[in-house]
Amino acid sequence: MGGINRTSETRKGGNKGIQRTNKTVLAELRSKHRSGGLSPGEASSIILFGNHEHMDEVKLFGRGPRDRHEAIMDGMADGMVWACSDSRVGAIGTNDEMIILEQRSAGNSFAFPDTRSHRIQMAVIGRVRRGGLLAIAGHVSCGAVQAKADLDAQGPDAKTGNAELDAQLREVVGDSEEKNVLSQTCRLREANSTMGKLVVGVMLDWASEGVAYSVLDGGRGMPGPSLQQPFVGASELHAIHAQSENYLERMKGQSPHTIIVAPATIPYSVHTIVQSEPGEVFVVTGTSPYKATQSQREDNDLSLDYPALGSLYYPIEHLGTRNVIFLDDDANPELLKSKFAAWEKGLRALKHKGEEFVARLIDEGKLQLTKMVYELDSGKIREFP
């Protein structure tokens, strides 16, 4: 991965000097991103600097990445949230003691029944403990909802130019973010009828004063204080970012410098792992969030599904994002090699109006693709060999 070698930035003042310099360079890179012109290598430097901050935090956590990973594998996650890939929607599971899995795709949709995506998402729900929380989390100014409304206005035969995004937008319902949340929540509740978990629908309004998240649909009962904590914490984090300069103006649109593809079962929110600020990182949930067998690999179960591919297409084609990172926490190098190869095959095959434009961008050196591993013992992300 290109970019800045953080350890060579300063030799004076010990660790404190290095930390101060890192923060200074990070601030400069973020300022450059806001004004435009950030290179893929510089975008990767922001990711690495942010992960360095996460590594420092992990040392203070009572429950580290490996403990959280083992709890997830044992089906003891506290909840799962279907959130939008939109880079302005930050981490939701911000409480160190709670484990909240995040399913990220354009339009925060729950997959239709009888699809491979539905089966994958149901497998992840199985990682959530009985009595845990399942939530559809929408947000204001959702590009997927607007895109669906625009297509509907053009007629039943209207297309986006990409088959996977067309399939993803078919799952988005209604002409407003609120209607989409309510519809997705009903669909999720029907699928969850016998799974013993609380299903709610919530909305994020980053222009609101006070609590940013509000409950639209609490079902039979509102979440108790403990299950409300992920959204309280996310709202508090959102309030901190809201103090930054020109915040509301910047939140009117998005221009993420990086797309990160990661499984829903990674121990922390991707936004937490890289300490991203709103508008920086577009997160897409990759497939195979469980230990795959050799037969599953042969059956192509590691490939990206249409919600992931459609969500990848959007920022590359419409937002101009040119830095893509594949991230996973699986320690099996053989499995990672197979998984990343399958993901790359899907990425390269993305088409815009019939042209495999992503493959062309990669081959011309205009789009940077990096494969990385999240280390469960340290919280560090490193390049996969």
Secondary structure by P-SEA (a helix, b strand, c coil): ccccccccccccccaaaaaaaaaaaaaaaaaaaaaccccaaaaaaaaaaaaaaaaaaaaaccccaaaaaaaaaacccccccccccccccccccccccbbbbbbccccccccccccaaaaaaaaaaaaccccbbbbbccccccaaaaaaaaaaaaccccccccaaaaaaaaacccccaaaaaaaaaaaaaaaacccccccbbbbbbccccccccccccccccccccccaaaaaaaaaaaaaaaaccccccccccccccbbbbbccccccccccccccccccbbbbbbcccccccaaaaaaccccccaaaaaaaaaaaccccccbbbbbbccccaaaaaaaaaaaaaaaaaccccccaaaaaaaaaccbbbbbbbbbcccccccccc
